[in-house]
Amino acid sequence: MNSIQLTDPPSSVRDMLKEVIPLFDVVVVAGPPASFILVPWLFLVLALLGPFLLLVTLAAIAVLVVLLVALTAAILATPYLLLRRLRRRQAMHAPTPLLVPRVRIAKP
């Protein structure tokens, strides 16, 4: 004689909602009031909020400094890179020297 009955899981969302919706109307009678649980957590969150915001601010400042340095380096490097590319391009299109020297004809 087994007193435990196994039930099948709900087959659809509608069946699950039929089981869960009545639980929303339950009034908690036993246990501490919610303020005994929520107020200490509120104090903890407020105590940790300041240092967290300080760390977020310092991280944002560090990211901005890195971006500013990278932008400055890109602006200052642009003329150098442009001249290097133009010189390389001129070197590629410059006439190549003759391998055999030109022979000049002497005038009589």
KOLKOLLO-788537 format. One record per atom (N, C-alpha, C, O, CB): residue number from 1; residue in one letter; chain; atom name; x, y, z. Coordinates in pm, 1 decimal. Glycine has a CB too. Layout:
N
    k  r  c   a         X         Y         Z
  NUM  A  A  CA         X         Y         Z
...
END
This chain:
108
    k  r  c   a         X         Y         Z
    1  M  A   N      83.3    -116.5       0.0
    1  M  A  CA       0.0       0.0       0.0
    1  M  A   C      88.9     124.3       0.0
    1  M  A   O     154.8     157.4      98.6
    1  M  A  CB     -95.4      -1.0     120.7
    2  N  A   N      87.6     188.1    -109.7
    2  N  A  CA     169.7     307.3    -127.6
    2  N  A   C      78.2     428.6    -124.2
    2  N  A   O     -19.6     435.3    -198.7
    2  N  A  CB     250.8     301.5    -261.2
    3  S  A   N     110.2     525.5     -37.2
    3  S  A  CA      24.5     643.7     -26.4
    3  S  A   C      70.8     757.7    -116.0
    3  S  A   O       4.3     861.0    -124.0
    3  S  A  CB      19.7     691.0     117.0
    4  I  A   N     184.2     740.0    -183.7
    4  I  A  CA     235.2     845.7    -271.3
    4  I  A   C     178.6     823.3    -410.5
    4  I  A   O     189.9     714.7    -467.4
    4  I  A  CB     392.0     847.6    -274.0
    5  Q  A   N     117.9     927.7    -463.8
    5  Q  A  CA      64.0     919.8    -598.7
    5  Q  A   C     147.8    1008.8    -689.1
    5  Q  A   O     172.0    1125.4    -658.1
    5  Q  A  CB     -85.9     961.3    -602.2
    6  L  A   N     190.2     954.7    -797.4
    6  L  A  CA     266.4    1031.0    -894.3
    6  L  A   C     169.1    1093.8    -993.1
    6  L  A   O      79.9    1027.6   -1046.0
    6  L  A  CB     370.8     941.5    -967.1
    7  T  A   N     188.3    1222.4   -1016.4
    7  T  A  CA     102.3    1291.1   -1112.0
    7  T  A   C     183.4    1324.5   -1235.0
    7  T  A   O     305.4    1340.3   -1229.0
    7  T  A  CB      40.2    1418.8   -1050.7
    8  D  A   N     115.2    1334.7   -1343.9
    8  D  A  CA     181.4    1373.5   -1468.0
    8  D  A   C     208.0    1523.6   -1465.5
    8  D  A   O     129.0    1599.2   -1409.0
    8  D  A  CB      95.5    1334.6   -1591.8
    9  P  A   N     317.0    1567.2   -1525.5
    9  P  A  CA     340.8    1711.7   -1531.8
    9  P  A   C     233.9    1779.7   -1616.1
    9  P  A   O     174.1    1716.6   -1703.2
    9  P  A  CB     480.6    1741.4   -1589.1
   10  P  A   N     209.5    1908.0   -1591.0
   10  P  A  CA     107.6    1978.2   -1669.9
   10  P  A   C     142.7    1973.4   -1817.4
   10  P  A   O     259.1    1985.2   -1855.8
   10  P  A  CB      93.3    2124.3   -1623.4
   11  S  A   N      42.7    1956.5   -1897.2
   11  S  A  CA      67.9    1939.5   -2039.3
   11  S  A   C      77.2    2072.3   -2113.9
   11  S  A   O     133.2    2077.2   -2223.5
   11  S  A  CB     -40.1    1854.7   -2100.2
   12  S  A   N      24.0    2178.6   -2057.4
   12  S  A  CA      28.9    2305.0   -2128.9
   12  S  A   C      49.8    2419.6   -2029.1
   12  S  A   O      44.5    2401.3   -1907.5
   12  S  A  CB    -100.8    2326.5   -2211.4
   13  V  A   N      73.0    2534.1   -2084.0
   13  V  A  CA      92.1    2653.3   -2001.9
   13  V  A   C     -36.5    2688.3   -1929.1
   13  V  A   O     -33.0    2737.2   -1816.2
   13  V  A  CB     138.8    2771.7   -2087.9
   14  R  A   N    -148.1    2663.9   -1992.2
   14  R  A  CA    -277.4    2694.1   -1929.8
   14  R  A   C    -296.7    2609.8   -1803.8
   14  R  A   O    -346.5    2659.9   -1703.0
   14  R  A  CB    -393.1    2669.0   -2029.3
   15  D  A   N    -257.9    2483.1   -1808.8
   15  D  A  CA    -270.4    2398.3   -1690.4
   15  D  A   C    -177.3    2445.7   -1578.3
   15  D  A   O    -214.1    2443.6   -1460.9
   15  D  A  CB    -239.7    2252.2   -1726.3
   16  M  A   N     -55.1    2489.0   -1616.6
   16  M  A  CA      38.1    2539.3   -1515.1
   16  M  A   C     -16.3    2666.2   -1450.6
   16  M  A   O      -5.2    2683.5   -1329.2
   16  M  A  CB     176.6    2566.4   -1577.2
   17  L  A   N     -74.9    2755.0   -1530.3
   17  L  A  CA    -130.5    2877.9   -1474.8
   17  L  A   C    -248.4    2848.8   -1382.3
   17  L  A   O    -267.0    2918.3   -1282.5
   17  L  A  CB    -174.0    2971.7   -1587.1
   18  K  A   N    -327.4    2747.7   -1414.1
   18  K  A  CA    -439.0    2711.3   -1326.4
   18  K  A   C    -389.4    2668.4   -1188.9
   18  K  A   O    -458.3    2687.8   -1088.8
   18  K  A  CB    -522.0    2599.1   -1389.5
   19  E  A   N    -269.4    2609.7   -1184.0
   19  E  A  CA    -214.1    2567.9   -1056.4
   19  E  A   C    -145.8    2681.8    -981.5
   19  E  A   O    -146.2    2683.5    -858.4
   19  E  A  CB    -116.6    2455.9   -1077.8
   20  V  A   N     -88.5    2774.8   -1052.6
   20  V  A  CA      -7.0    2879.3    -989.7
   20  V  A   C     -88.9    3001.2    -949.6
   20  V  A   O     -58.8    3061.5    -846.6
   20  V  A  CB     103.9    2921.7   -1083.3
   21  I  A   N    -189.6    3040.5   -1024.5
   21  I  A  CA    -264.2    3163.5    -999.5
   21  I  A   C    -326.9    3167.6    -860.4
   21  I  A   O    -324.4    3274.1    -798.8
   21  I  A  CB    -371.8    3179.9   -1103.8
   22  P  A   N    -382.2    3060.5    -807.3
   22  P  A  CA    -436.9    3069.8    -671.5
   22  P  A   C    -331.3    3100.4    -565.1
   22  P  A   O    -365.4    3148.6    -457.1
   22  P  A  CB    -506.6    2941.1    -636.4
   23  L  A   N    -205.6    3073.5    -593.4
   23  L  A  CA    -100.2    3100.8    -495.3
   23  L  A   C     -73.6    3251.0    -479.2
   23  L  A   O     -17.8    3292.1    -377.5
   23  L  A  CB      28.5    3029.8    -536.3
   24  F  A   N    -111.5    3332.0    -575.5
   24  F  A  CA     -89.5    3476.0    -565.4
   24  F  A   C    -177.5    3540.9    -459.1
   24  F  A   O    -143.6    3647.3    -407.1
   24  F  A  CB    -114.8    3541.6    -699.2
   25  D  A   N    -287.8    3479.1    -427.2
   25  D  A  CA    -379.7    3535.5    -329.1
   25  D  A   C    -346.9    3495.1    -185.6
   25  D  A   O    -417.1    3535.1     -92.8
   25  D  A  CB    -520.0    3493.8    -361.9
   26  V  A   N    -243.3    3417.9    -166.6
   26  V  A  CA    -210.2    3368.2     -33.0
   26  V  A   C    -150.5    3481.0      49.6
   26  V  A   O     -60.1    3551.1       4.2
   26  V  A  CB    -112.0    3248.4     -40.8
   27  V  A   N    -201.3    3498.1     170.7
   27  V  A  CA    -148.1    3597.0     264.1
   27  V  A   C     -56.3    3523.0     360.0
   27  V  A   O     -95.7    3424.4     422.2
   27  V  A  CB    -262.9    3673.0     341.2
   28  V  A   N      66.6    3571.9     370.9
   28  V  A  CA     162.8    3507.2     459.0
   28  V  A   C     129.3    3545.2     601.9
   28  V  A   O     129.4    3663.4     636.5
   28  V  A  CB     309.1    3547.2     423.0
   29  V  A   N     100.7    3446.7     684.8
   29  V  A  CA      64.8    3471.4     823.7
   29  V  A   C     184.5    3441.1     913.5
   29  V  A   O     213.7    3517.0    1005.9
   29  V  A  CB     -57.8    3386.2     865.0
   30  A  A   N     251.5    3334.1     887.4
   30  A  A  CA     364.1    3295.3     970.9
   30  A  A   C     492.1    3357.0     914.7
   30  A  A   O     503.6    3378.9     794.1
   30  A  A  CB     376.2    3140.8     979.3
   31  G  A   N     586.1    3384.1    1001.2
   31  G  A  CA     713.4    3437.0     958.2
   31  G  A   C     727.3    3584.0     990.7
   31  G  A   O     629.9    3648.7    1029.0
   31  G  A  CB     731.4    3415.1     811.3
   32  P  A   N     845.9    3637.0     976.0
   32  P  A  CA     869.9    3776.5    1011.0
   32  P  A   C     807.8    3871.0     908.6
   32  P  A   O     785.9    3833.2     793.5
   32  P  A  CB    1019.7    3802.9    1022.6
   33  P  A   N     779.9    3992.7     950.6
   33  P  A  CA     731.8    4091.4     852.8
   33  P  A   C     839.3    4118.2     747.9
   33  P  A   O     958.4    4099.9     773.0
   33  P  A  CB     691.5    4223.6     923.4
   34  A  A   N     796.7    4160.5     633.9
   34  A  A  CA     889.9    4183.0     523.6
   34  A  A   C     991.2    4292.3     556.7
   34  A  A   O    1103.0    4290.5     505.1
   34  A  A  CB     813.6    4219.8     396.9
   35  S  A   N     953.2    4387.9     642.6
   35  S  A  CA    1046.4    4495.9     676.0
   35  S  A   C    1168.2    4443.8     751.7
   35  S  A   O    1276.5    4501.2     739.9
   35  S  A  CB     975.7    4602.9     759.1
   36  F  A   N    1153.2    4336.8     828.8
   36  F  A  CA    1268.3    4280.3     899.6
   36  F  A   C    1370.1    4221.1     802.9
   36  F  A   O    1488.7    4211.7     834.6
   36  F  A  CB    1222.5    4173.3     998.2
   37  I  A   N    1324.1    4182.0     686.7
   37  I  A  CA    1414.4    4123.7     587.7
   37  I  A   C    1466.0    4230.7     491.2
   37  I  A   O    1583.7    4230.7     455.2
   37  I  A  CB    1343.4    4011.8     509.7
   38  L  A   N    1378.1    4321.3     449.8
   38  L  A  CA    1415.1    4417.9     346.2
   38  L  A   C    1498.7    4534.8     398.1
   38  L  A   O    1586.2    4583.3     326.4
   38  L  A  CB    1291.2    4471.3     281.2
   39  V  A   N    1474.3    4581.0     519.8
   39  V  A  CA    1545.8    4699.3     570.8
   39  V  A   C    1696.0    4672.9     584.8
   39  V  A   O    1774.3    4757.9     542.4
   39  V  A  CB    1487.7    4742.1     706.8
   40  P  A   N    1741.1    4560.4     641.5
   40  P  A  CA    1885.7    4537.7     646.1
   40  P  A   C    1949.2    4530.8     507.7
   40  P  A   O    2059.9    4580.5     487.2
   40  P  A  CB    1915.1    4410.2     720.8
   41  W  A   N    1878.8    4469.1     412.7
   41  W  A  CA    1932.7    4464.5     277.0
   41  W  A   C    1938.5    4604.1     215.1
   41  W  A   O    2031.3    4635.1     140.4
   41  W  A  CB    1848.1    4371.6     189.4
   42  L  A   N    1840.3    4687.6     245.7
   42  L  A  CA    1841.4    4824.3     196.3
   42  L  A   C    1961.8    4900.3     251.1
   42  L  A   O    2029.5    4971.7     177.1
   42  L  A  CB    1711.4    4895.9     233.8
   43  F  A   N    1988.7    4884.9     381.4
   43  F  A  CA    2105.4    4951.0     439.9
   43  F  A   C    2235.3    4899.3     378.4
   43  F  A   O    2327.9    4977.1     355.7
   43  F  A  CB    2107.4    4930.3     591.5
   44  L  A   N    2243.1    4770.3     351.6
   44  L  A  CA    2362.9    4713.8     289.8
   44  L  A   C    2382.5    4769.6     149.0
   44  L  A   O    2493.7    4806.2     110.8
   44  L  A  CB    2353.9    4560.2     285.5
   45  V  A   N    2275.0    4775.7      73.1
   45  V  A  CA    2285.0    4828.5     -63.8
   45  V  A   C    2325.8    4975.2     -61.6
   45  V  A   O    2411.2    5016.3    -140.1
   45  V  A  CB    2150.8    4811.9    -138.7
   46  L  A   N    2267.0    5054.0      26.2
   46  L  A  CA    2303.0    5195.5      33.9
   46  L  A   C    2446.2    5214.5      81.5
   46  L  A   O    2513.1    5308.8      39.2
   46  L  A  CB    2207.5    5269.1     126.6
   47  A  A   N    2494.3    5126.5     168.9
   47  A  A  CA    2632.1    5137.1     217.5
   47  A  A   C    2732.2    5102.0     108.2
   47  A  A   O    2841.0    5159.3     103.2
   47  A  A  CB    2653.1    5046.2     338.5
   48  L  A   N    2696.8    5008.8      21.2
   48  L  A  CA    2789.0    4966.2     -84.4
   48  L  A   C    2775.8    5049.6    -211.5
   48  L  A   O    2859.7    5038.8    -300.9
   48  L  A  CB    2765.8    4820.5    -117.3
   49  L  A   N    2673.9    5131.0    -220.9
   49  L  A  CA    2649.8    5207.5    -342.2
   49  L  A   C    2757.7    5312.5    -365.9
   49  L  A   O    2801.2    5331.3    -479.5
   49  L  A  CB    2514.1    5273.9    -335.5
   50  G  A   N    2801.4    5380.6    -261.4
   50  G  A  CA    2903.5    5484.7    -276.7
   50  G  A   C    3035.3    5431.5    -330.8
   50  G  A   O    3084.5    5482.6    -431.4
   50  G  A  CB    2927.7    5552.1    -144.6
   51  P  A   N    3094.4    5330.1    -267.0
   51  P  A  CA    3219.5    5275.9    -321.3
   51  P  A   C    3203.9    5218.2    -462.6
   51  P  A   O    3295.1    5228.9    -544.6
   51  P  A  CB    3272.7    5168.4    -228.6
   52  F  A   N    3090.7    5158.5    -490.1
   52  F  A  CA    3067.8    5105.2    -624.4
   52  F  A   C    3066.1    5218.3    -727.2
   52  F  A   O    3127.9    5207.0    -833.1
   52  F  A  CB    2935.1    5026.1    -629.6
   53  L  A   N    2996.4    5326.1    -696.4
   53  L  A  CA    2993.0    5439.0    -789.3
   53  L  A   C    3130.8    5501.8    -805.7
   53  L  A   O    3165.5    5547.8    -914.5
   53  L  A  CB    2893.4    5544.0    -741.5
   54  L  A   N    3209.5    5503.9    -698.4
   54  L  A  CA    3345.9    5555.3    -708.7
   54  L  A   C    3427.9    5468.6    -803.3
   54  L  A   O    3501.5    5521.7    -886.5
   54  L  A  CB    3412.7    5561.0    -570.0
   55  L  A   N    3417.0    5337.3    -792.9
   55  L  A  CA    3490.6    5248.4    -882.4
   55  L  A   C    3444.0    5263.0   -1027.3
   55  L  A   O    3525.5    5261.6   -1119.5
   55  L  A  CB    3474.9    5103.6    -837.1
   56  V  A   N    3314.2    5276.8   -1046.8
   56  V  A  CA    3262.6    5295.1   -1182.9
   56  V  A   C    3313.3    5426.5   -1241.2
   56  V  A   O    3348.9    5432.5   -1358.9
   56  V  A  CB    3107.8    5292.2   -1183.7
   57  T  A   N    3316.6    5531.0   -1160.1
   57  T  A  CA    3365.8    5660.8   -1206.9
   57  T  A   C    3513.1    5653.5   -1243.0
   57  T  A   O    3554.0    5706.1   -1346.5
   57  T  A  CB    3343.5    5768.3   -1100.6
   58  L  A   N    3593.4    5589.0   -1159.1
   58  L  A  CA    3736.5    5576.4   -1188.2
   58  L  A   C    3760.2    5493.4   -1314.1
   58  L  A   O    3848.8    5525.0   -1393.5
   58  L  A  CB    3809.7    5513.2   -1069.3
   59  A  A   N    3682.8    5389.2   -1332.4
   59  A  A  CA    3696.3    5307.9   -1453.9
   59  A  A   C    3657.9    5389.1   -1578.2
   59  A  A   O    3723.9    5379.0   -1681.5
   59  A  A  CB    3608.4    5180.9   -1443.8
   60  A  A   N    3552.8    5468.4   -1568.5
   60  A  A  CA    3511.7    5551.3   -1682.2
   60  A  A   C    3618.0    5655.0   -1714.9
   60  A  A   O    3644.4    5681.7   -1832.1
   60  A  A  CB    3377.9    5620.5   -1653.0
   61  I  A   N    3679.1    5713.6   -1612.7
   61  I  A  CA    3786.0    5811.6   -1635.4
   61  I  A   C    3905.7    5744.4   -1701.6
   61  I  A   O    3966.7    5801.4   -1792.2
   61  I  A  CB    3828.8    5878.2   -1502.3
   62  A  A   N    3940.0    5622.9   -1656.8
   62  A  A  CA    4052.2    5550.5   -1717.2
   62  A  A   C    4025.8    5520.6   -1864.3
   62  A  A   O    4115.5    5534.2   -1947.5
   62  A  A  CB    4078.8    5420.0   -1641.3
   63  V  A   N    3903.9    5480.2   -1896.6
   63  V  A  CA    3869.2    5451.3   -2036.2
   63  V  A   C    3876.8    5578.8   -2119.5
   63  V  A   O    3925.8    5575.7   -2232.3
   63  V  A  CB    3727.6    5389.0   -2045.9
   64  L  A   N    3829.6    5689.6   -2066.3
   64  L  A  CA    3835.3    5816.0   -2140.0
   64  L  A   C    3978.7    5861.7   -2162.6
   64  L  A   O    4010.6    5914.2   -2269.3
   64  L  A  CB    3758.1    5924.1   -2065.6
   65  V  A   N    4065.5    5842.3   -2063.7
   65  V  A  CA    4205.8    5880.7   -2080.1
   65  V  A   C    4271.5    5795.9   -2188.3
   65  V  A   O    4346.2    5847.8   -2271.2
   65  V  A  CB    4282.4    5866.2   -1946.9
   66  V  A   N    4244.0    5666.3   -2187.8
   66  V  A  CA    4300.7    5578.7   -2290.8
   66  V  A   C    4250.9    5619.8   -2428.4
   66  V  A   O    4329.2    5624.2   -2523.3
   66  V  A  CB    4265.1    5431.5   -2263.0
   67  L  A   N    4122.9    5649.7   -2440.8
   67  L  A  CA    4069.2    5694.0   -2569.6
   67  L  A   C    4130.3    5826.3   -2614.3
   67  L  A   O    4159.1    5844.8   -2732.5
   67  L  A  CB    3917.9    5707.5   -2561.5
   68  L  A   N    4150.1    5917.8   -2520.6
   68  L  A  CA    4210.4    6046.4   -2554.7
   68  L  A   C    4354.6    6029.1   -2601.4
   68  L  A   O    4396.0    6093.3   -2698.0
   68  L  A  CB    4205.2    6141.0   -2434.7
   69  V  A   N    4431.1    5944.0   -2535.1
   69  V  A  CA    4569.5    5918.8   -2576.0
   69  V  A   C    4572.2    5852.2   -2713.5
   69  V  A   O    4654.4    5888.3   -2797.7
   69  V  A  CB    4642.3    5830.1   -2471.7
   70  A  A   N    4484.2    5756.6   -2736.9
   70  A  A  CA    4479.8    5689.4   -2867.0
   70  A  A   C    4441.2    5787.5   -2977.9
   70  A  A   O    4498.2    5783.1   -3086.9
   70  A  A  CB    4380.4    5571.8   -2863.4
   71  L  A   N    4345.3    5875.5   -2950.9
   71  L  A  CA    4304.4    5973.9   -3050.5
   71  L  A   C    4417.3    6072.1   -3080.2
   71  L  A   O    4440.5    6107.1   -3195.9
   71  L  A  CB    4180.3    6049.4   -3002.8
   72  T  A   N    4487.3    6116.4   -2976.4
   72  T  A  CA    4600.3    6207.3   -2995.7
   72  T  A   C    4710.3    6139.6   -3076.9
   72  T  A   O    4766.8    6200.1   -3168.1
   72  T  A  CB    4655.7    6254.4   -2859.9
   73  A  A   N    4740.5    6015.0   -3044.0
   73  A  A  CA    4843.6    5942.3   -3119.2
   73  A  A   C    4802.8    5925.8   -3265.0
   73  A  A   O    4886.9    5937.5   -3354.1
   73  A  A  CB    4869.8    5804.4   -3055.8
   74  A  A   N    4675.7    5898.9   -3290.7
   74  A  A  CA    4629.9    5883.4   -3429.0
   74  A  A   C    4640.3    6014.4   -3505.6
   74  A  A   O    4678.1    6014.7   -3622.8
   74  A  A  CB    4485.7    5832.7   -3432.0
   75  I  A   N    4607.0    6126.3   -3440.5
   75  I  A  CA    4615.8    6256.5   -3507.1
   75  I  A   C    4760.1    6293.2   -3536.2
   75  I  A   O    4790.7    6344.6   -3643.8
   75  I  A  CB    4550.5    6365.3   -3421.6
   76  L  A   N    4850.0    6267.0   -3440.6
   76  L  A  CA    4990.7    6301.9   -3460.1
   76  L  A   C    5060.4    6207.2   -3557.8
   76  L  A   O    5155.4    6248.9   -3624.1
   76  L  A  CB    5063.6    6300.7   -3326.5
   77  A  A   N    5018.1    6084.4   -3568.9
   77  A  A  CA    5082.8    5987.8   -3657.1
   77  A  A   C    5036.3    5998.7   -3801.3
   77  A  A   O    5103.8    5947.9   -3890.9
   77  A  A  CB    5057.8    5848.8   -3607.1
   78  T  A   N    4925.1    6062.1   -3826.1
   78  T  A  CA    4869.9    6067.8   -3961.3
   78  T  A   C    4964.5    6133.7   -4061.9
   78  T  A   O    4986.1    6076.1   -4168.5
   78  T  A  CB    4738.8    6142.3   -3959.4
   79  P  A   N    5022.6    6252.2   -4034.0
   79  P  A  CA    5113.2    6311.1   -4134.0
   79  P  A   C    5236.3    6223.4   -4159.5
   79  P  A   O    5279.8    6210.6   -4274.0
   79  P  A  CB    5157.9    6450.3   -4088.4
   80  Y  A   N    5292.1    6163.9   -4056.0
   80  Y  A  CA    5408.6    6077.5   -4073.2
   80  Y  A   C    5374.8    5959.2   -4163.8
   80  Y  A   O    5450.3    5927.3   -4255.6
   80  Y  A  CB    5459.2    6027.6   -3936.6
   81  L  A   N    5261.5    5894.4   -4137.8
   81  L  A  CA    5222.3    5779.6   -4218.9
   81  L  A   C    5190.9    5820.5   -4362.5
   81  L  A   O    5221.0    5747.1   -4456.6
   81  L  A  CB    5101.7    5710.1   -4157.0
   82  L  A   N    5130.4    5937.6   -4378.7
   82  L  A  CA    5098.5    5985.1   -4513.1
   82  L  A   C    5225.7    6012.4   -4592.5
   82  L  A   O    5234.2    5973.2   -4708.9
   82  L  A  CB    5012.1    6111.7   -4506.3
   83  L  A   N    5324.8    6078.6   -4532.9
   83  L  A  CA    5450.6    6106.0   -4602.8
   83  L  A   C    5525.2    5976.8   -4634.6
   83  L  A   O    5582.6    5963.2   -4742.7
   83  L  A  CB    5539.5    6198.5   -4518.6
   84  R  A   N    5524.6    5883.2   -4542.1
   84  R  A  CA    5592.1    5756.3   -4566.9
   84  R  A   C    5528.0    5683.3   -4683.8
   84  R  A   O    5597.5    5622.9   -4765.5
   84  R  A  CB    5589.4    5668.4   -4441.7
   85  R  A   N    5396.6    5688.6   -4692.0
   85  R  A  CA    5328.6    5621.6   -4802.9
   85  R  A   C    5356.3    5692.3   -4935.5
   85  R  A   O    5376.4    5626.7   -5037.7
   85  R  A  CB    5177.5    5615.7   -4777.0
   86  L  A   N    5357.5    5825.5   -4934.3
   86  L  A  CA    5385.3    5898.5   -5058.3
   86  L  A   C    5527.8    5874.2   -5105.9
   86  L  A   O    5550.7    5859.1   -5225.9
   86  L  A  CB    5361.8    6048.3   -5038.4
   87  R  A   N    5623.7    5870.2   -5014.3
   87  R  A  CA    5763.1    5843.4   -5053.6
   87  R  A   C    5777.3    5702.0   -5108.9
   87  R  A   O    5849.0    5680.4   -5206.5
   87  R  A  CB    5858.3    5862.9   -4933.4
   88  R  A   N    5710.1    5607.0   -5047.7
   88  R  A  CA    5716.7    5469.6   -5097.1
   88  R  A   C    5654.4    5460.9   -5236.5
   88  R  A   O    5703.5    5388.1   -5322.7
   88  R  A  CB    5645.0    5373.0   -4999.6
   89  R  A   N    5547.0    5535.1   -5257.5
   89  R  A  CA    5481.0    5533.5   -5387.6
   89  R  A   C    5568.9    5598.6   -5493.6
   89  R  A   O    5575.1    5551.2   -5607.1
   89  R  A  CB    5345.7    5604.8   -5379.9
   90  Q  A   N    5637.1    5707.8   -5456.6
   90  Q  A  CA    5728.0    5771.5   -5551.7
   90  Q  A   C    5843.5    5679.3   -5585.6
   90  Q  A   O    5887.5    5673.9   -5700.4
   90  Q  A  CB    5780.9    5903.5   -5495.6
   91  A  A   N    5892.6    5606.8   -5486.2
   91  A  A  CA    6003.9    5515.6   -5511.2
   91  A  A   C    5961.6    5403.2   -5604.8
   91  A  A   O    6042.0    5355.6   -5685.0
   91  A  A  CB    6056.5    5457.7   -5379.4
   92  M  A   N    5838.4    5361.5   -5595.3
   92  M  A  CA    5791.7    5254.3   -5682.9
   92  M  A   C    5775.8    5302.9   -5827.2
   92  M  A   O    5796.7    5225.5   -5920.6
   92  M  A  CB    5658.9    5198.2   -5631.5
   93  H  A   N    5739.6    5428.5   -5846.4
   93  H  A  CA    5715.5    5481.3   -5980.6
   93  H  A   C    5835.3    5557.2   -6037.7
   93  H  A   O    5828.0    5608.7   -6149.3
   93  H  A  CB    5595.2    5572.0   -5978.5
   94  A  A   N    5943.6    5564.6   -5963.7
   94  A  A  CA    6062.9    5635.2   -6013.7
   94  A  A   C    6125.9    5552.3   -6125.1
   94  A  A   O    6118.5    5429.4   -6124.2
   94  A  A  CB    6166.6    5661.0   -5898.3
   95  P  A   N    6188.4    5621.5   -6221.7
   95  P  A  CA    6252.7    5546.2   -6330.6
   95  P  A   C    6371.2    5467.2   -6275.9
   95  P  A   O    6446.2    5515.2   -6190.8
   95  P  A  CB    6299.2    5641.8   -6444.4
   96  T  A   N    6386.1    5347.0   -6325.8
   96  T  A  CA    6495.6    5262.9   -6280.5
   96  T  A   C    6622.8    5300.5   -6354.6
   96  T  A   O    6617.5    5334.5   -6472.8
   96  T  A  CB    6462.6    5113.9   -6301.0
   97  P  A   N    6735.8    5295.0   -6287.9
   97  P  A  CA    6860.8    5329.4   -6357.7
   97  P  A   C    6894.0    5222.8   -6462.2
   97  P  A   O    6860.9    5105.2   -6446.6
   97  P  A  CB    6978.2    5344.0   -6256.6
   98  L  A   N    6960.0    5267.2   -6568.4
   98  L  A  CA    6996.6    5174.3   -6674.9
   98  L  A   C    7106.6    5081.9   -6626.7
   98  L  A   O    7197.9    5123.4   -6555.3
   98  L  A  CB    7041.2    5250.0   -6801.3
   99  L  A   N    7096.7    4958.5   -6666.0
   99  L  A  CA    7201.2    4864.2   -6628.5
   99  L  A   C    7325.0    4880.2   -6716.6
   99  L  A   O    7436.4    4850.9   -6673.2
   99  L  A  CB    7148.7    4721.2   -6637.4
  100  V  A   N    7305.8    4926.2   -6838.8
  100  V  A  CA    7417.8    4948.9   -6930.9
  100  V  A   C    7434.9    5100.1   -6944.4
  100  V  A   O    7338.6    5169.2   -6977.7
  100  V  A  CB    7392.7    4880.4   -7072.3
  101  P  A   N    7553.7    5153.1   -6919.9
  101  P  A  CA    7572.2    5298.6   -6930.9
  101  P  A   C    7554.0    5344.7   -7075.1
  101  P  A   O    7580.4    5270.1   -7169.4
  101  P  A  CB    7711.7    5339.7   -6879.6
  102  R  A   N    7509.2    5467.3   -7090.3
  102  R  A  CA    7488.6    5523.1   -7224.0
  102  R  A   C    7625.2    5556.9   -7283.7
  102  R  A   O    7718.1    5599.4   -7215.2
  102  R  A  CB    7396.3    5650.1   -7219.1
  103  V  A   N    7631.9    5536.3   -7410.6
  103  V  A  CA    7756.1    5567.2   -7481.8
  103  V  A   C    7734.7    5697.4   -7556.6
  103  V  A   O    7641.6    5711.0   -7636.0
  103  V  A  CB    7797.8    5451.4   -7579.8
  104  R  A   N    7821.6    5791.4   -7530.2
  104  R  A  CA    7810.2    5920.3   -7599.2
  104  R  A   C    7899.3    5918.3   -7721.5
  104  R  A   O    8011.7    5868.2   -7719.4
  104  R  A  CB    7848.2    6038.7   -7505.4
  105  I  A   N    7847.1    5972.3   -7823.8
  105  I  A  CA    7923.8    5977.3   -7946.7
  105  I  A   C    8003.9    6107.4   -7946.0
  105  I  A   O    7949.6    6216.3   -7927.0
  105  I  A  CB    7830.8    5967.4   -8072.8
  106  A  A   N    8130.4    6092.9   -7966.7
  106  A  A  CA    8217.2    6209.7   -7969.1
  106  A  A   C    8199.8    6284.4   -8099.7
  106  A  A   O    8185.1    6221.2   -8204.3
  106  A  A  CB    8363.7    6169.3   -7949.5
  107  K  A   N    8201.0    6415.6   -8097.1
  107  K  A  CA    8185.9    6497.0   -8217.2
  107  K  A   C    8324.6    6517.6   -8278.8
  107  K  A   O    8419.7    6548.5   -8207.0
  107  K  A  CB    8117.2    6634.6   -8184.4
  108  P  A   N    8337.4    6500.6   -8411.9
  108  P  A  CA    8467.1    6521.9   -8477.4
  108  P  A   C    8502.9    6665.4   -8497.7
  108  P  A   O    8609.3    6695.5   -8551.7
  108  P  A  CB    8469.2    6454.6   -8607.9
END
